[in-house]
Amino acid sequence: MDSFNIHEAKTHFSQILAKVQAGEEVIIAKAGEPIARIVPIRSARLRVPETERGTLWVAEDFDAPLPDDLLDKFEGRQIEGRQ
């Protein structure tokens, strides 16, 4: 992993980007102390529509109202006779 001070980084920015594009990480330092790391962007996996078909299941009552005791807990209400 190469390291450049700020002045060198400004002067050799194209060289730094070429290293990063080749998969290397580069450290930028100020007064000898690392302050930044330049890393290559990892390409995201291309998503193809419908390749996950059949892997997700949703219950028919997924949007049904919550039971009162559970709803009370979410809303912070006390249930009668309990604390």
N, CA, C and O atoms as a Tinker XYZ file with bonds, in Angstrom:
   332  protein
     1  N      0.855000   -1.164000    0.000000    73     2
     2  CA     0.000000    0.000000    0.000000    64     1     3
     3  C      0.903000    1.229000    0.000000    63     2     4     5
     4  O      1.739000    1.393000    0.889000    81     3
     5  N      0.733000    2.081000   -0.987000    73     3     6
     6  CA     1.546000    3.293000   -1.098000    64     5     7
     7  C      0.961000    4.403000   -0.239000    63     6     8     9
     8  O     -0.234000    4.418000    0.057000    81     7
     9  N      1.821000    5.330000    0.154000    73     7    10
    10  CA     1.407000    6.478000    0.939000    64     9    11
    11  C      1.966000    7.741000    0.296000    63    10    12    13
    12  O      3.114000    7.768000   -0.147000    81    11
    13  N      1.145000    8.783000    0.249000    73    11    14
    14  CA     1.550000   10.065000   -0.324000    64    13    15
    15  C      1.179000   11.168000    0.650000    63    14    16    17
    16  O      0.135000   11.101000    1.300000    81    15
    17  N      2.035000   12.193000    0.757000    73    15    18
    18  CA     1.610000   13.349000    1.538000    64    17    19
    19  C      0.690000   14.187000    0.647000    63    18    20    21
    20  O      0.563000   13.927000   -0.549000    81    19
    21  N      0.069000   15.165000    1.231000    73    19    22
    22  CA    -0.941000   15.938000    0.499000    64    21    23
    23  C     -0.348000   16.593000   -0.742000    63    22    24    25
    24  O     -0.957000   16.548000   -1.811000    81    23
    25  N      0.820000   17.195000   -0.619000    73    23    26
    26  CA     1.430000   17.856000   -1.776000    64    25    27
    27  C      1.707000   16.849000   -2.894000    63    26    28    29
    28  O      1.405000   17.113000   -4.058000    81    27
    29  N      2.283000   15.692000   -2.540000    73    27    30
    30  CA     2.534000   14.644000   -3.540000    64    29    31
    31  C      1.228000   14.161000   -4.167000    63    30    32    33
    32  O      1.160000   13.917000   -5.372000    81    31
    33  N      0.199000   14.028000   -3.343000    73    31    34
    34  CA    -1.087000   13.542000   -3.851000    64    33    35
    35  C     -1.658000   14.502000   -4.888000    63    34    36    37
    36  O     -2.196000   14.077000   -5.911000    81    35
    37  N     -1.537000   15.805000   -4.614000    73    35    38
    38  CA    -2.026000   16.778000   -5.592000    64    37    39
    39  C     -1.206000   16.724000   -6.872000    63    38    40    41
    40  O     -1.754000   16.819000   -7.970000    81    39
    41  N      0.101000   16.572000   -6.731000    73    39    42
    42  CA     0.992000   16.550000   -7.887000    64    41    43
    43  C      0.831000   15.286000   -8.722000    63    42    44    45
    44  O      0.908000   15.340000   -9.949000    81    43
    45  N      0.608000   14.149000   -8.067000    73    43    46
    46  CA     0.571000   12.852000   -8.742000    64    45    47
    47  C     -0.820000   12.207000   -8.700000    63    46    48    49
    48  O     -0.943000   10.983000   -8.647000    81    47
    49  N     -1.843000   13.027000   -8.724000    73    47    50
    50  CA    -3.209000   12.511000   -8.573000    64    49    51
    51  C     -3.558000   11.467000   -9.639000    63    50    52    53
    52  O     -4.180000   10.453000   -9.324000    81    51
    53  N     -3.172000   11.700000  -10.879000    73    51    54
    54  CA    -3.458000   10.733000  -11.947000    64    53    55
    55  C     -2.776000    9.397000  -11.676000    63    54    56    57
    56  O     -3.364000    8.341000  -11.909000    81    55
    57  N     -1.545000    9.439000  -11.188000    73    55    58
    58  CA    -0.804000    8.221000  -10.857000    64    57    59
    59  C     -1.515000    7.467000   -9.718000    63    58    60    61
    60  O     -1.632000    6.242000   -9.748000    81    59
    61  N     -1.980000    8.216000   -8.726000    73    59    62
    62  CA    -2.694000    7.598000   -7.601000    64    61    63
    63  C     -3.963000    6.916000   -8.087000    63    62    64    65
    64  O     -4.259000    5.788000   -7.694000    81    63
    65  N     -4.710000    7.605000   -8.943000    73    63    66
    66  CA    -5.945000    7.014000   -9.461000    64    65    67
    67  C     -5.676000    5.771000  -10.302000    63    66    68    69
    68  O     -6.471000    4.832000  -10.292000    81    67
    69  N     -4.565000    5.760000  -11.026000    73    67    70
    70  CA    -4.207000    4.570000  -11.810000    64    69    71
    71  C     -3.933000    3.391000  -10.886000    63    70    72    73
    72  O     -4.339000    2.267000  -11.180000    81    71
    73  N     -3.243000    3.639000   -9.762000    73    71    74
    74  CA    -2.987000    2.578000   -8.792000    64    73    75
    75  C     -4.294000    2.047000   -8.205000    63    74    76    77
    76  O     -4.485000    0.839000   -8.073000    81    75
    77  N     -5.185000    2.970000   -7.859000    73    75    78
    78  CA    -6.474000    2.570000   -7.281000    64    77    79
    79  C     -7.285000    1.786000   -8.305000    63    78    80    81
    80  O     -7.902000    0.774000   -7.971000    81    79
    81  N     -7.283000    2.248000   -9.539000    73    79    82
    82  CA    -8.014000    1.550000  -10.590000    64    81    83
    83  C     -7.475000    0.134000  -10.795000    63    82    84    85
    84  O     -8.216000   -0.767000  -11.190000    81    83
    85  N     -6.186000   -0.056000  -10.526000    73    83    86
    86  CA    -5.567000   -1.377000  -10.655000    64    85    87
    87  C     -5.841000   -2.257000   -9.434000    63    86    88    89
    88  O     -5.393000   -3.402000   -9.375000    81    87
    89  N     -6.582000   -1.713000   -8.456000    73    87    90
    90  CA    -6.966000   -2.516000   -7.298000    64    89    91
    91  C     -6.203000   -2.225000   -6.028000    63    90    92    93
    92  O     -6.461000   -2.857000   -5.003000    81    91
    93  N     -5.267000   -1.286000   -6.060000    73    91    94
    94  CA    -4.478000   -0.957000   -4.875000    64    93    95
    95  C     -5.206000    0.051000   -3.990000    63    94    96    97
    96  O     -6.082000    0.785000   -4.447000    81    95
    97  N     -4.826000    0.068000   -2.723000    73    95    98
    98  CA    -5.280000    1.103000   -1.806000    64    97    99
    99  C     -4.137000    2.095000   -1.625000    63    98   100   101
   100  O     -2.968000    1.708000   -1.615000    81    99
   101  N     -4.474000    3.370000   -1.483000    73    99   102
   102  CA    -3.467000    4.418000   -1.325000    64   101   103
   103  C     -3.826000    5.244000   -0.095000    63   102   104   105
   104  O     -4.985000    5.601000    0.115000    81   103
   105  N     -2.809000    5.540000    0.715000    73   103   106
   106  CA    -2.990000    6.357000    1.914000    64   105   107
   107  C     -2.523000    7.778000    1.627000    63   106   108   109
   108  O     -1.477000    7.983000    1.011000    81   107
   109  N     -3.299000    8.749000    2.073000    73   107   110
   110  CA    -2.915000   10.160000    1.999000    64   109   111
   111  C     -2.591000   10.599000    3.425000    63   110   112   113
   112  O     -3.364000   10.358000    4.353000    81   111
   113  N     -1.430000   11.249000    3.585000    73   111   114
   114  CA    -0.985000   11.642000    4.923000    64   113   115
   115  C     -0.755000   13.152000    4.994000    63   114   116   117
   116  O     -0.474000   13.807000    3.990000    81   115
   117  N     -0.882000   13.675000    6.200000    73   115   118
   118  CA    -0.583000   15.078000    6.467000    64   117   119
   119  C      0.419000   15.093000    7.608000    63   118   120   121
   120  O      0.131000   14.589000    8.694000    81   119
   121  N      1.585000   15.663000    7.375000    73   119   122
   122  CA     2.667000   15.702000    8.362000    64   121   123
   123  C      3.006000   14.295000    8.851000    63   122   124   125
   124  O      3.301000   14.090000   10.029000    81   123
   125  N      2.959000   13.322000    7.925000    73   123   126
   126  CA     3.318000   11.950000    8.262000    64   125   127
   127  C      2.218000   11.126000    8.904000    63   126   128   129
   128  O      2.392000    9.925000    9.107000    81   127
   129  N      1.085000   11.744000    9.231000    73   127   130
   130  CA    -0.039000   11.038000    9.854000    64   129   131
   131  C     -1.092000   10.713000    8.803000    63   130   132   133
   132  O     -1.572000   11.617000    8.119000    81   131
   133  N     -1.459000    9.450000    8.659000    73   131   134
   134  CA    -2.497000    9.093000    7.682000    64   133   135
   135  C     -3.817000    9.794000    7.999000    63   134   136   137
   136  O     -4.271000    9.802000    9.143000    81   135
   137  N     -4.424000   10.382000    6.970000    73   135   138
   138  CA    -5.707000   11.059000    7.172000    64   137   139
   139  C     -6.798000   10.524000    6.248000    63   138   140   141
   140  O     -7.984000   10.757000    6.483000    81   139
   141  N     -6.398000    9.808000    5.201000    73   139   142
   142  CA    -7.399000    9.299000    4.265000    64   141   143
   143  C     -6.874000    8.060000    3.574000    63   142   144   145
   144  O     -5.666000    7.854000    3.452000    81   143
   145  N     -7.803000    7.246000    3.128000    73   143   146
   146  CA    -7.449000    6.049000    2.366000    64   145   147
   147  C     -8.311000    6.054000    1.106000    63   146   148   149
   148  O     -9.534000    6.178000    1.180000    81   147
   149  N     -7.672000    5.920000   -0.030000    73   147   150
   150  CA    -8.391000    5.851000   -1.299000    64   149   151
   151  C     -8.432000    4.387000   -1.708000    63   150   152   153
   152  O     -7.396000    3.734000   -1.833000    81   151
   153  N     -9.631000    3.884000   -1.914000    73   151   154
   154  CA    -9.806000    2.464000   -2.248000    64   153   155
   155  C    -10.620000    2.336000   -3.529000    63   154   156   157
   156  O    -11.419000    3.217000   -3.848000    81   155
   157  N    -10.425000    1.253000   -4.259000    73   155   158
   158  CA   -11.224000    1.068000   -5.476000    64   157   159
   159  C    -12.682000    0.796000   -5.127000    63   158   160   161
   160  O    -12.994000    0.210000   -4.090000    81   159
   161  N    -13.547000    1.228000   -6.000000    73   159   162
   162  CA   -14.970000    0.937000   -5.847000    64   161   163
   163  C    -15.206000   -0.479000   -6.329000    63   162   164   165
   164  O    -14.846000   -0.838000   -7.450000    81   163
   165  N    -15.802000   -1.264000   -5.485000    73   163   166
   166  CA   -16.143000   -2.634000   -5.872000    64   165   167
   167  C    -17.446000   -2.577000   -6.656000    63   166   168   169
   168  O    -18.439000   -2.022000   -6.187000    81   167
   169  N    -17.435000   -3.144000   -7.835000    73   167   170
   170  CA   -18.639000   -3.078000   -8.655000    64   169   171
   171  C    -19.749000   -3.898000   -8.009000    63   170   172   173
   172  O    -19.528000   -5.010000   -7.530000    81   171
   173  N    -20.915000   -3.338000   -8.008000    73   171   174
   174  CA   -22.071000   -4.012000   -7.436000    64   173   175
   175  C    -22.533000   -5.133000   -8.354000    63   174   176   177
   176  O    -22.389000   -5.063000   -9.575000    81   175
   177  N    -23.085000   -6.152000   -7.746000    73   175   178
   178  CA   -23.604000   -7.263000   -8.533000    64   177   179
   179  C    -24.795000   -6.764000   -9.339000    63   178   180   181
   180  O    -25.707000   -6.147000   -8.790000    81   179
   181  N    -24.786000   -7.026000  -10.615000    73   179   182
   182  CA   -25.876000   -6.620000  -11.482000    64   181   183
   183  C    -27.112000   -7.440000  -11.146000    63   182   184   185
   184  O    -27.073000   -8.670000  -11.147000    81   183
   185  N    -28.202000   -6.752000  -10.861000    73   183   186
   186  CA   -29.437000   -7.451000  -10.524000    64   185   187
   187  C    -30.241000   -7.700000  -11.785000    63   186   188   189
   188  O    -30.469000   -6.793000  -12.586000    81   187
   189  N    -30.658000   -8.924000  -11.947000    73   187   190
   190  CA   -31.453000   -9.311000  -13.105000    64   189   191
   191  C    -32.887000   -9.541000  -12.630000    63   190   192   193
   192  O    -33.117000  -10.337000  -11.719000    81   191
   193  N    -33.854000   -8.848000  -13.241000    73   191   194
   194  CA   -35.236000   -8.997000  -12.801000    64   193   195
   195  C    -35.699000  -10.456000  -12.814000    63   194   196   197
   196  O    -35.371000  -11.228000  -13.716000    81   195
   197  N    -36.457000  -10.795000  -11.802000    73   195   198
   198  CA   -37.139000  -12.087000  -11.658000    64   197   199
   199  C    -36.220000  -13.269000  -11.373000    63   198   200   201
   200  O    -36.690000  -14.407000  -11.388000    81   199
   201  N    -34.934000  -13.051000  -11.115000    73   199   202
   202  CA   -34.062000  -14.191000  -10.811000    64   201   203
   203  C    -34.304000  -14.709000   -9.392000    63   202   204   205
   204  O    -33.913000  -15.831000   -9.069000    81   203
   205  N    -34.935000  -13.915000   -8.556000    73   203   206
   206  CA   -35.234000  -14.330000   -7.183000    64   205   207
   207  C    -36.682000  -14.800000   -7.041000    63   206   208   209
   208  O    -37.148000  -15.050000   -5.930000    81   207
   209  N    -37.374000  -14.917000   -8.135000    73   207   210
   210  CA   -38.783000  -15.316000   -8.088000    64   209   211
   211  C    -38.939000  -16.622000   -7.320000    63   210   212   213
   212  O    -38.208000  -17.586000   -7.548000    81   211
   213  N    -39.906000  -16.634000   -6.404000    73   211   214
   214  CA   -40.183000  -17.828000   -5.632000    64   213   215
   215  C    -39.405000  -17.936000   -4.337000    63   214   216   217
   216  O    -39.650000  -18.860000   -3.561000    81   215
   217  N    -38.472000  -17.026000   -4.071000    73   215   218
   218  CA   -37.684000  -17.113000   -2.845000    64   217   219
   219  C    -38.262000  -16.277000   -1.715000    63   218   220   221
   220  O    -37.833000  -16.417000   -0.570000    81   219
   221  N    -39.217000  -15.420000   -2.008000    73   219   222
   222  CA   -39.829000  -14.562000   -0.998000    64   221   223
   223  C    -41.251000  -15.028000   -0.750000    63   222   224   225
   224  O    -42.000000  -15.317000   -1.683000    81   223
   225  N    -41.607000  -15.096000    0.518000    73   223   226
   226  CA   -42.961000  -15.509000    0.876000    64   225   227
   227  C    -43.573000  -14.440000    1.755000    63   226   228   229
   228  O    -42.927000  -13.963000    2.688000    81   227
   229  N    -44.805000  -14.057000    1.475000    73   227   230
   230  CA   -45.514000  -13.068000    2.274000    64   229   231
   231  C    -46.823000  -13.695000    2.733000    63   230   232   233
   232  O    -47.610000  -14.179000    1.919000    81   231
   233  N    -47.048000  -13.684000    4.044000    73   231   234
   234  CA   -48.283000  -14.250000    4.592000    64   233   235
   235  C    -49.482000  -13.461000    4.087000    63   234   236   237
   236  O    -49.389000  -12.256000    3.854000    81   235
   237  N    -50.587000  -14.137000    3.923000    73   235   238
   238  CA   -51.784000  -13.452000    3.419000    64   237   239
   239  C    -52.274000  -12.381000    4.382000    63   238   240   241
   240  O    -52.900000  -11.408000    3.961000    81   239
   241  N    -51.993000  -12.552000    5.684000    73   239   242
   242  CA   -52.471000  -11.571000    6.671000    64   241   243
   243  C    -51.356000  -10.630000    7.134000    63   242   244   245
   244  O    -51.419000  -10.098000    8.243000    81   243
   245  N    -50.327000  -10.418000    6.288000    73   243   246
   246  CA   -49.190000   -9.605000    6.705000    64   245   247
   247  C    -49.569000   -8.189000    7.096000    63   246   248   249
   248  O    -48.867000   -7.559000    7.886000    81   247
   249  N    -50.666000   -7.679000    6.556000    73   247   250
   250  CA   -51.083000   -6.318000    6.886000    64   249   251
   251  C    -52.282000   -6.278000    7.822000    63   250   252   253
   252  O    -52.929000   -5.241000    7.966000    81   251
   253  N    -52.577000   -7.405000    8.456000    73   251   254
   254  CA   -53.690000   -7.453000    9.411000    64   253   255
   255  C    -53.321000   -6.630000   10.646000    63   254   256   257
   256  O    -52.142000   -6.499000   10.975000    81   255
   257  N    -54.313000   -6.083000   11.320000    73   255   258
   258  CA   -54.032000   -5.310000   12.536000    64   257   259
   259  C    -53.329000   -6.177000   13.590000    63   258   260   261
   260  O    -53.566000   -7.382000   13.678000    81   259
   261  N    -52.470000   -5.547000   14.378000    73   259   262
   262  CA   -51.786000   -6.261000   15.454000    64   261   263
   263  C    -52.758000   -6.588000   16.575000    63   262   264   265
   264  O    -53.733000   -5.865000   16.778000    81   263
   265  N    -52.505000   -7.665000   17.303000    73   263   266
   266  CA   -53.322000   -7.944000   18.484000    64   265   267
   267  C    -53.184000   -6.789000   19.476000    63   266   268   269
   268  O    -52.132000   -6.153000   19.540000    81   267
   269  N    -54.234000   -6.515000   20.247000    73   267   270
   270  CA   -54.243000   -5.365000   21.155000    64   269   271
   271  C    -53.086000   -5.375000   22.141000    63   270   272   273
   272  O    -52.496000   -4.327000   22.399000    81   271
   273  N    -52.743000   -6.545000   22.705000    73   271   274
   274  CA   -51.664000   -6.567000   23.695000    64   273   275
   275  C    -50.319000   -6.189000   23.068000    63   274   276   277
   276  O    -49.516000   -5.507000   23.705000    81   275
   277  N    -50.068000   -6.615000   21.851000    73   275   278
   278  CA   -48.822000   -6.255000   21.169000    64   277   279
   279  C    -48.842000   -4.789000   20.751000    63   278   280   281
   280  O    -47.832000   -4.096000   20.875000    81   279
   281  N    -49.954000   -4.324000   20.269000    73   279   282
   282  CA   -50.086000   -2.921000   19.891000    64   281   283
   283  C    -49.864000   -2.022000   21.098000    63   282   284   285
   284  O    -49.225000   -0.976000   20.980000    81   283
   285  N    -50.381000   -2.413000   22.253000    73   283   286
   286  CA   -50.176000   -1.635000   23.478000    64   285   287
   287  C    -48.690000   -1.523000   23.808000    63   286   288   289
   288  O    -48.227000   -0.463000   24.232000    81   287
   289  N    -47.945000   -2.603000   23.617000    73   287   290
   290  CA   -46.512000   -2.568000   23.911000    64   289   291
   291  C    -45.782000   -1.608000   22.968000    63   290   292   293
   292  O    -44.885000   -0.881000   23.395000    81   291
   293  N    -46.165000   -1.605000   21.695000    73   291   294
   294  CA   -45.540000   -0.691000   20.746000    64   293   295
   295  C    -45.856000    0.756000   21.067000    63   294   296   297
   296  O    -45.014000    1.638000   20.901000    81   295
   297  N    -47.068000    0.992000   21.526000    73   295   298
   298  CA   -47.483000    2.367000   21.798000    64   297   299
   299  C    -47.196000    2.791000   23.230000    63   298   300   301
   300  O    -47.495000    3.921000   23.617000    81   299
   301  N    -46.612000    1.886000   24.023000    73   299   302
   302  CA   -46.222000    2.244000   25.380000    64   301   303
   303  C    -47.377000    2.353000   26.348000    63   302   304   305
   304  O    -47.226000    2.944000   27.417000    81   303
   305  N    -48.523000    1.801000   26.004000    73   303   306
   306  CA   -49.681000    1.861000   26.899000    64   305   307
   307  C    -49.618000    0.729000   27.906000    63   306   308   309
   308  O    -49.103000   -0.351000   27.616000    81   307
   309  N    -50.145000    0.988000   29.089000    73   307   310
   310  CA   -50.239000   -0.037000   30.123000    64   309   311
   311  C    -51.484000   -0.876000   29.859000    63   310   312   313
   312  O    -52.542000   -0.346000   29.519000    81   311
   313  N    -51.348000   -2.172000   30.016000    73   311   314
   314  CA   -52.492000   -3.060000   29.881000    64   313   315
   315  C    -53.168000   -3.129000   31.232000    63   314   316   317
   316  O    -52.498000   -3.272000   32.255000    81   315
   317  N    -54.511000   -3.026000   31.252000    73   315   318
   318  CA   -55.247000   -3.025000   32.513000    64   317   319
   319  C    -54.886000   -4.247000   33.342000    63   318   320   321
   320  O    -54.843000   -5.370000   32.841000    81   319
   321  N    -54.622000   -3.997000   34.644000    73   319   322
   322  CA   -54.293000   -5.080000   35.557000    64   321   323
   323  C    -52.829000   -5.477000   35.518000    63   322   324   325
   324  O    -52.412000   -6.343000   36.287000    81   323
   325  N    -52.031000   -4.867000   34.639000    73   323   326
   326  CA   -50.597000   -5.171000   34.540000    64   325   327
   327  C    -49.809000   -3.878000   34.616000    63   326   328   329
   328  O    -50.318000   -2.791000   34.344000    81   327
   329  N    -48.575000   -4.030000   34.988000    73   327   330
   330  CA   -47.697000   -2.853000   34.988000    64   329   331
   331  C    -46.440000   -3.130000   34.243000    63   330   332
   332  O    -45.580000   -2.256000   34.137000    81   331
